[in-house]
Amino acid sequence: MRYYSTNGRAPLASLRKAVVKGLAEDRGLYMPERILPVPEEIFRSKSFTEVSMAVADAFFGEDIPAGELRRIVEETLSFDCPLVEVEPGIYALELFHGPTLAFKDVGARFMARLLRHFTAGTEEIHVLVATSGDTGSAVANGFLGVEGIHVSVLYPKGKVSPIQECQFTTLGRNITALEIDGTFDDCQALVKAAFMDEELNGAMRLTSANSINVARFLPQAFYYFWACAQLGGRGNVVCSVPSGNFGNLCSALFGKRMGLPVKRFIAANNANCVFLDFLKTGEYRPRPSVQTIANAMDVGDPSNFARIWDLYGHDPDAIRADISGASYSDAQIAWTIRDCFARTGYLLDPHGACGYRALKEGLREGETGFFCETAHPAKFKDTVEGIIGKPVSIPDRLAAFMQGEKQAVGLPRDFSSFKRYLLSGAAP
């Protein structure tokens, strides 16, 4: 399989180059030349691994030997992503059963293993990743201890939850946390600028583990197919996806082209509603992000919009035919968490609350819907406890992160300071 750039001005790349490089030479995002269908019988499977193997084979089977691909998938999916009924016709796809209790565990673990396959200790790789919350912890833990790979996690100072911060600032070893005095968009801009800097790329091999990397976002399609398999192949299925950088929704849209039986999608936003505004106007106008209690979605210029725009042939009406949108304030998110818990006993995290509410408000007669519960509510313990007025228990694997000592390097948001830091050799 070859990969082209969304900007259309870079040479075609192999899967290895797309994974190791991360971003194309023209600053575009890599897209596979072809999207292959999956066999319909996978929806009769009772195994998350077997469903995912069929999807992985469609994406990567031309480039990775079957036995190696199975090993990567099996190592990645050491946990389940169950579908739980919250109320009649509405299900939660629980994506928080991995090591860091967030949906990004799937993509991060898969990418770490795929990158190890391609490099196999032959060269030293420096992974740069910007995070608004969960990406940093998932990537840091997915790559922790992987020989020959160093990770720098850039995160906005004071804009991630304390528990999220613990998950990537206490690890040490081959993981460095960089506390940027700015927003997530500033962190993301620093990462993108680093890829385009000739001096940096001459001094070290850089790649990204954000959802701009095909090895991070494509495997997230696994759990959408598994959700539909758990629904038993029933029709009129609607999926609501809490959306920040739009890698998760983008993987689902690829899935639809491969045969995922989802009728339509809802992009659920917090107050950062650039995509919803695009659906209304047909014009994409990024703007600075604003801080919310659903902090992992505090993104004002979602990178994967470029992939969605390309996938739908630059046609706003085609996008609207498959995707609707919704946006909620902090007050609406809090009310939704409180109301759902009081009525059903199901405890939402702030991001899942956006997905749940958008689905509940948008579901039509005769439809079945599922939303992505993208992180465990305990990762936002203080916020959620303040909303429901009751204690939220912390799973043991999450509590373990909180015992470590914070190790972070503070940096301003200008690129020159970031570049000097990397070139100084202070990063691992």
KACORHU-V665030 format. One record per residue. N is the residue number from 1. NEAR is the number of other ideal C-beta (glycine too) atoms within 10 Angstrom. Layout:
N_NEAR ; N_NEAR
This chain:
1_18 ; 2_17 ; 3_21 ; 4_19 ; 5_22 ; 6_21 ; 7_14 ; 8_10 ; 9_11 ; 10_18 ; 11_11 ; 12_13 ; 13_20 ; 14_14 ; 15_21 ; 16_16 ; 17_16 ; 18_26 ; 19_24 ; 20_20 ; 21_21 ; 22_26 ; 23_24 ; 24_25 ; 25_14 ; 26_13 ; 27_16 ; 28_19 ; 29_26 ; 30_25 ; 31_19 ; 32_19 ; 33_9 ; 34_9 ; 35_17 ; 36_15 ; 37_9 ; 38_20 ; 39_12 ; 40_10 ; 41_8 ; 42_20 ; 43_21 ; 44_11 ; 45_17 ; 46_8 ; 47_12 ; 48_20 ; 49_17 ; 50_14 ; 51_25 ; 52_26 ; 53_22 ; 54_19 ; 55_27 ; 56_25 ; 57_18 ; 58_23 ; 59_25 ; 60_23 ; 61_15 ; 62_13 ; 63_17 ; 64_21 ; 65_10 ; 66_11 ; 67_8 ; 68_13 ; 69_20 ; 70_17 ; 71_14 ; 72_24 ; 73_25 ; 74_13 ; 75_12 ; 76_25 ; 77_24 ; 78_12 ; 79_16 ; 80_14 ; 81_24 ; 82_16 ; 83_17 ; 84_12 ; 85_12 ; 86_21 ; 87_12 ; 88_7 ; 89_16 ; 90_21 ; 91_23 ; 92_23 ; 93_24 ; 94_20 ; 95_26 ; 96_25 ; 97_16 ; 98_24 ; 99_19 ; 100_28 ; 101_28 ; 102_28 ; 103_31 ; 104_31 ; 105_26 ; 106_26 ; 107_29 ; 108_30 ; 109_26 ; 110_25 ; 111_30 ; 112_27 ; 113_21 ; 114_28 ; 115_24 ; 116_17 ; 117_17 ; 118_18 ; 119_20 ; 120_10 ; 121_10 ; 122_8 ; 123_11 ; 124_12 ; 125_20 ; 126_20 ; 127_28 ; 128_27 ; 129_30 ; 130_30 ; 131_29 ; 132_27 ; 133_31 ; 134_29 ; 135_30 ; 136_33 ; 137_32 ; 138_31 ; 139_32 ; 140_28 ; 141_24 ; 142_27 ; 143_27 ; 144_17 ; 145_11 ; 146_19 ; 147_10 ; 148_15 ; 149_24 ; 150_18 ; 151_28 ; 152_24 ; 153_27 ; 154_27 ; 155_26 ; 156_25 ; 157_17 ; 158_9 ; 159_20 ; 160_26 ; 161_20 ; 162_12 ; 163_22 ; 164_27 ; 165_24 ; 166_22 ; 167_30 ; 168_30 ; 169_26 ; 170_19 ; 171_22 ; 172_13 ; 173_13 ; 174_18 ; 175_24 ; 176_24 ; 177_24 ; 178_24 ; 179_19 ; 180_24 ; 181_14 ; 182_17 ; 183_21 ; 184_30 ; 185_22 ; 186_19 ; 187_29 ; 188_26 ; 189_19 ; 190_23 ; 191_23 ; 192_19 ; 193_14 ; 194_22 ; 195_19 ; 196_12 ; 197_16 ; 198_7 ; 199_9 ; 200_19 ; 201_13 ; 202_7 ; 203_14 ; 204_15 ; 205_15 ; 206_21 ; 207_23 ; 208_24 ; 209_31 ; 210_28 ; 211_27 ; 212_27 ; 213_27 ; 214_24 ; 215_27 ; 216_29 ; 217_26 ; 218_25 ; 219_26 ; 220_25 ; 221_28 ; 222_27 ; 223_29 ; 224_29 ; 225_25 ; 226_26 ; 227_25 ; 228_23 ; 229_20 ; 230_21 ; 231_17 ; 232_8 ; 233_13 ; 234_10 ; 235_10 ; 236_15 ; 237_19 ; 238_22 ; 239_25 ; 240_30 ; 241_29 ; 242_29 ; 243_33 ; 244_29 ; 245_25 ; 246_25 ; 247_26 ; 248_26 ; 249_29 ; 250_26 ; 251_27 ; 252_23 ; 253_25 ; 254_24 ; 255_25 ; 256_19 ; 257_13 ; 258_18 ; 259_18 ; 260_21 ; 261_17 ; 262_21 ; 263_15 ; 264_18 ; 265_20 ; 266_25 ; 267_27 ; 268_31 ; 269_25 ; 270_29 ; 271_18 ; 272_26 ; 273_20 ; 274_19 ; 275_24 ; 276_17 ; 277_16 ; 278_22 ; 279_16 ; 280_12 ; 281_10 ; 282_12 ; 283_8 ; 284_16 ; 285_10 ; 286_13 ; 287_12 ; 288_10 ; 289_26 ; 290_13 ; 291_17 ; 292_21 ; 293_24 ; 294_29 ; 295_23 ; 296_30 ; 297_25 ; 298_23 ; 299_26 ; 300_18 ; 301_18 ; 302_29 ; 303_22 ; 304_26 ; 305_21 ; 306_20 ; 307_26 ; 308_22 ; 309_16 ; 310_17 ; 311_20 ; 312_17 ; 313_8 ; 314_9 ; 315_11 ; 316_16 ; 317_8 ; 318_12 ; 319_21 ; 320_15 ; 321_11 ; 322_16 ; 323_20 ; 324_17 ; 325_20 ; 326_21 ; 327_18 ; 328_23 ; 329_12 ; 330_16 ; 331_9 ; 332_16 ; 333_25 ; 334_19 ; 335_15 ; 336_23 ; 337_26 ; 338_16 ; 339_15 ; 340_23 ; 341_19 ; 342_9 ; 343_10 ; 344_14 ; 345_8 ; 346_18 ; 347_19 ; 348_27 ; 349_28 ; 350_29 ; 351_33 ; 352_33 ; 353_32 ; 354_32 ; 355_29 ; 356_29 ; 357_24 ; 358_27 ; 359_26 ; 360_18 ; 361_13 ; 362_17 ; 363_17 ; 364_10 ; 365_6 ; 366_8 ; 367_16 ; 368_16 ; 369_24 ; 370_28 ; 371_28 ; 372_31 ; 373_27 ; 374_30 ; 375_30 ; 376_26 ; 377_26 ; 378_19 ; 379_31 ; 380_26 ; 381_19 ; 382_12 ; 383_20 ; 384_25 ; 385_14 ; 386_11 ; 387_23 ; 388_17 ; 389_8 ; 390_9 ; 391_9 ; 392_18 ; 393_10 ; 394_17 ; 395_13 ; 396_7 ; 397_12 ; 398_21 ; 399_13 ; 400_13 ; 401_22 ; 402_14 ; 403_8 ; 404_13 ; 405_8 ; 406_11 ; 407_13 ; 408_16 ; 409_14 ; 410_10 ; 411_19 ; 412_12 ; 413_18 ; 414_14 ; 415_16 ; 416_8 ; 417_13 ; 418_25 ; 419_17 ; 420_12 ; 421_16 ; 422_21 ; 423_14 ; 424_8 ; 425_9 ; 426_10 ; 427_16 ; 428_13
